[in-house]
């Protein structure tokens, strides 16, 4: 099985960033000069994805506009001779890559968002990327590393990373034979367990590769943690019929779903930016010196 489709659940309300997200989707918040959703799309495209499926709501038109062409903007850039900027704008959606949009009419959880895309995925394996989780990995992206595992095992794969036991209640946590191996077959998975009940300290982050059987499980999954249909619960039932693997990816994850993680990502990516790195580092040192 070859994976060519990716689901981007982007229907969340972004309440942790209000008032910034009152009229602007949180996925359109910029990290230096690109919105969060573009980083996720670029990661997917680099891994061979050619069909992008966005699960949106009525307030997310800015995402659709971002990946659409803008005739007025492009014409203006041509007239002003801004060919470098024109190329940047035209590269937002590479040639040969298509977009589709489906609405999640009410917020019923990540599992429900993935289920909304069933008719567009059909009987194929699919990647799922959460833009909130910005992952820097080089030379292979997190999703590319997961693709290698999928190619080897032809089974679902979840990206995991160690977290303090005190934070297991924030994540889906996998049960594996050992946390020492980079790749492990998952024995169990539980959504947001307490420290006492957590089977390990390996937390699932926002990257999944799922076989088509996940949709059958989601259709039979009842509301779980938070009164939502949890993708974690569907994966847990999937384990009864087929294997699932965890991958401790090689890379740095920034949790841009919270303010501190967003600021950390902004600083880290600014310090890597080819045009800004040197001057930004100097400015940052000055700011820190002034605060001491």
Secondary structure as UniProt FT lines:
FT   STRAND          5..9
FT   HELIX           15..17
FT   TURN            18..21
FT   HELIX           26..28
FT   STRAND          30..31
FT   TURN            32..33
FT   STRAND          34..35
FT   HELIX           36..46
FT   TURN            47..48
FT   STRAND          51..56
FT   TURN            58..59
FT   HELIX           61..66
FT   HELIX           71..79
FT   TURN            80..81
FT   HELIX           83..90
FT   TURN            95..96
FT   STRAND          98..103
FT   HELIX           110..116
FT   HELIX           118..121
FT   STRAND          126..129
FT   TURN            131..132
FT   STRAND          133..136
FT   HELIX           142..153
FT   STRAND          156..162
FT   HELIX           165..170
FT   STRAND          172..176
FT   STRAND          183..191
FT   TURN            195..197
FT   STRAND          202..210
FT   HELIX           213..219
FT   HELIX           225..227
FT   HELIX           231..238
FT   TURN            239..241
FT   STRAND          244..248
FT   STRAND          252..255
FT   TURN            256..257
FT   HELIX           259..272
FT   TURN            274..276
FT   HELIX           277..291
//
